[in-house]
Amino acid sequence: MNKRISRWVGLLWNGLWKEIIDVTWTLYKIMIPIIIVIKVIEEFGGIELLSNWLSPVMSLVGLPSEMGLVWATTLVTNMYAGLVVFMSLDADLTVAQVSILGTLLLLAHSLPVEVAVAKKAGVGIVATLVIRLGGGLLMGWILHHIYQSGDLLNTTAQTVWKHIPTSDPSYIAWALDQLQSLAMIFVVIAALMTLLRLLKLLGIEKLMAILLRASFVCAWYQPRSHQLDDCWHHTRCFFWWRFAY
């Protein structure tokens, strides 16, 4: 029993640490320079300039112009910084407007880092920006017209948390905050890769692949009785073939 457990532990950890370091280091090489560049842009007023460009666009989605600063901060840094700016503005928005703003923040945030990571994965910069920015604005515009036409969620949003600026504005505090974020990224990557290795050892990863491929077989058939019978026949054959070989 102990030998079997030792064997499983050995299979789980064999080469796992090197994989975690390789993936994390690849991500760090992209993120760390961009984080520094973002800080420089922020110090020289780049976020305020971007907010001036975004302010007229906010009217398309039914938001006041000052929300451009919130989205600009989110686009350049992250959602948490954008939420802090939103709380500091103390704007009176309806529930519908807060929902639209939340949609913009969710669909387009941390673009410098995420564009670089997407480019490393093979997705073009223009495609990423069009999908994230265009998709966010399109979704916000659709929600705005749905809420406006149906007179939905037009009550004033109640803020349950107020931002109190107590953080240290020094560069040392900023650097420590970034190190904490990078450490958390390492923990998340390590946990995910360990889970994936465990799923692979248990055979769950292979089972999921088989189920997905079988579903693709059925997707080729229209929902008619005789075609569904053909679908199930092909699926059974597919399962037999995968497990037999």
C-alpha positions in Angstrom: 0.0 0.0 0.0 2.8 2.4 1.0 4.7 1.5 -2.2 1.6 2.2 -4.3 1.1 5.6 -2.6 4.8 6.4 -3.1 4.5 5.5 -6.8 1.4 7.8 -7.2 3.2 10.7 -5.4 6.2 10.2 -7.6 4.1 10.3 -10.8 2.3 13.4 -9.5 5.5 15.4 -8.7 7.8 14.1 -11.4 8.8 17.1 -13.5 5.8 19.1 -12.1 7.9 21.7 -10.3 9.9 22.4 -13.5 6.7 22.8 -15.5 5.3 25.3 -12.9 8.5 27.3 -13.0 8.7 27.3 -16.8 5.0 28.5 -17.2 5.4 31.1 -14.4 8.7 32.5 -15.7 7.2 32.8 -19.2 4.3 34.8 -17.8 6.6 36.9 -15.6 8.8 37.9 -18.5 5.7 39.4 -20.1 4.1 40.9 -17.1 7.0 42.5 -15.1 8.2 44.9 -17.9 4.6 45.8 -18.7 3.8 46.5 -15.1 6.8 48.9 -14.9 5.8 50.6 -18.1 2.2 51.0 -16.9 3.5 52.7 -13.7 5.6 55.1 -15.7 2.6 55.9 -18.0 0.4 56.4 -14.9 2.9 58.8 -13.3 3.1 60.9 -16.4 -0.7 61.3 -16.6 -1.4 58.7 -19.3 -4.6 57.5 -17.6 -6.1 61.0 -17.4 -5.3 61.4 -21.1 -7.0 58.2 -22.0 -10.0 59.1 -19.8 -10.4 62.3 -21.8 -10.6 60.2 -25.0 -13.1 57.8 -23.4 -15.4 60.4 -21.8 -17.4 61.1 -25.0 -17.8 57.4 -25.6 -19.5 56.9 -22.3 -22.6 58.6 -23.5 -23.1 55.8 -26.1 -23.6 53.3 -23.2 -25.6 55.7 -21.1 -22.9 56.6 -18.6 -21.7 60.0 -17.4 -18.5 61.3 -18.8 -16.5 60.9 -15.5 -16.9 57.1 -15.8 -14.3 57.4 -18.6 -11.7 57.8 -15.9 -12.9 54.6 -14.2 -12.7 52.6 -17.4 -9.4 54.1 -18.4 -7.9 53.1 -15.1 -9.2 49.6 -15.5 -8.0 49.3 -19.0 -4.4 50.3 -18.1 -4.2 48.7 -14.7 -6.8 46.3 -13.3 -10.4 46.1 -12.2 -9.6 46.7 -8.5 -7.9 50.0 -9.3 -10.9 51.0 -11.4 -13.3 50.1 -8.6 -11.2 52.3 -6.2 -11.5 55.2 -8.6 -15.2 54.6 -9.0 -15.7 54.6 -5.2 -13.6 57.8 -4.8 -15.8 59.6 -7.4 -18.9 59.0 -5.3 -21.2 59.3 -8.4 -24.9 58.8 -8.2 -25.7 56.1 -10.7 -28.7 53.9 -11.3 -28.6 50.1 -10.9 -28.7 49.9 -14.7 -25.7 52.2 -15.1 -23.7 50.3 -12.5 -24.5 47.0 -14.4 -23.3 48.5 -17.7 -20.1 49.8 -16.1 -19.5 46.4 -14.5 -19.9 44.8 -17.9 -17.3 47.2 -19.4 -14.9 46.5 -16.6 -15.3 42.7 -16.9 -14.9 42.5 -20.7 -12.0 45.0 -21.0 -9.4 45.3 -18.3 -5.6 45.0 -17.8 -5.1 45.3 -21.6 -1.4 45.9 -21.7 -0.7 42.6 -19.8 -3.5 40.6 -21.4 -2.7 41.7 -24.9 0.9 40.7 -24.5 -0.1 37.3 -23.1 -2.7 36.8 -25.9 0.0 37.7 -28.5 2.3 35.1 -26.9 -0.5 32.6 -27.4 -0.8 33.5 -31.1 -3.7 36.0 -31.0 -3.0 39.3 -32.8 -3.0 42.6 -31.0 -5.6 44.2 -33.2 -7.9 41.2 -32.8 -7.6 41.2 -29.0 -8.3 45.0 -28.8 -11.3 44.8 -31.2 -12.8 41.9 -29.3 -12.2 43.3 -25.8 -12.9 47.0 -26.5 -15.5 46.5 -29.2 -17.2 43.7 -27.4 -17.4 45.7 -24.2 -18.8 48.7 -25.9 -21.3 46.7 -28.0 -22.5 44.8 -24.9 -22.8 48.0 -22.9 -24.8 49.6 -25.8 -27.1 46.7 -26.0 -27.7 46.7 -22.2 -28.2 50.4 -22.2 -31.0 50.2 -24.8 -32.6 47.2 -23.2 -32.7 48.9 -19.8 -33.9 52.2 -21.4 -36.6 50.7 -23.5 -38.0 48.7 -20.7 -37.4 51.3 -18.0 -35.5 48.6 -16.0 -33.2 49.0 -13.0 -33.8 52.7 -12.9 -33.5 53.0 -9.1 -30.5 54.6 -7.5 -27.7 52.2 -6.8 -26.7 51.9 -3.1 -23.0 51.8 -2.3 -22.2 49.4 0.5 -18.5 50.2 0.7 -16.8 53.6 0.7 -13.1 53.9 -0.3 -10.9 55.4 2.4 -7.5 56.2 1.0 -5.2 54.9 3.7 -2.6 53.1 1.6 1.1 54.2 1.4 1.6 56.1 -2.0 5.4 55.4 -2.0 7.1 53.4 -4.7 8.3 50.9 -2.1 4.7 50.2 -1.1 3.8 49.9 -4.8 6.6 47.4 -5.4 5.6 45.3 -2.4 2.1 45.3 -3.7 3.2 44.1 -7.1 5.4 41.4 -5.6 2.4 40.1 -3.6 0.3 40.0 -6.8 3.1 38.1 -8.6 3.4 35.6 -5.7 -0.4 35.0 -5.8 -0.1 34.3 -9.6 2.5 31.7 -8.8 0.3 30.0 -6.3 -2.6 29.9 -8.7 -0.5 28.5 -11.5 1.0 25.9 -9.2 -2.5 24.8 -7.9 -3.9 24.6 -11.5 -1.0 22.6 -12.9 -1.1 20.2 -9.9 -4.8 19.7 -10.4 -4.3 19.1 -14.1 -1.6 16.5 -13.4 -3.9 14.8 -10.9 -6.8 14.7 -13.4 -4.4 13.2 -16.0 -3.2 10.5 -13.6 -6.8 9.6 -12.6 -7.8 9.3 -16.3 -10.4 12.1 -15.9 -8.6 14.2 -18.5 -8.8 11.4 -21.1 -12.5 10.8 -20.2 -13.3 14.5 -20.7 -11.6 14.4 -24.1 -13.5 11.4 -25.1 -16.8 12.9 -24.1 -16.1 16.1 -25.9 -15.1 14.3 -29.1 -18.2 12.1 -28.9 -20.4 15.3 -28.5 -18.8 16.6 -31.7 -19.8 13.4 -33.5 -23.4 14.0 -32.5 -23.3 17.6 -33.4 -23.0 16.7 -37.1 -26.5 15.2 -37.0 -29.8 17.0 -37.1 -32.3 16.2 -34.3 -34.3 13.6 -36.2 -35.0 10.2 -34.9 -33.2 8.1 -37.5 -30.3 10.5 -37.5 -30.1 10.4 -33.7 -29.9 6.6 -33.9 -27.0 7.0 -36.3 -25.4 9.4 -33.9 -25.7 7.0 -30.9 -24.3 4.2 -33.1 -21.3 6.3 -34.1 -20.8 7.4 -30.5 -20.8 3.8 -29.2 -18.3 2.9 -31.9 -16.1 5.8 -31.0 -16.1 4.9 -27.3 -15.3 1.3 -28.1 -12.4 2.4 -30.4 -10.9 4.8 -27.9 -11.0 2.3 -25.0 -9.9 -0.6 -27.1 -6.8 1.2 -28.4 
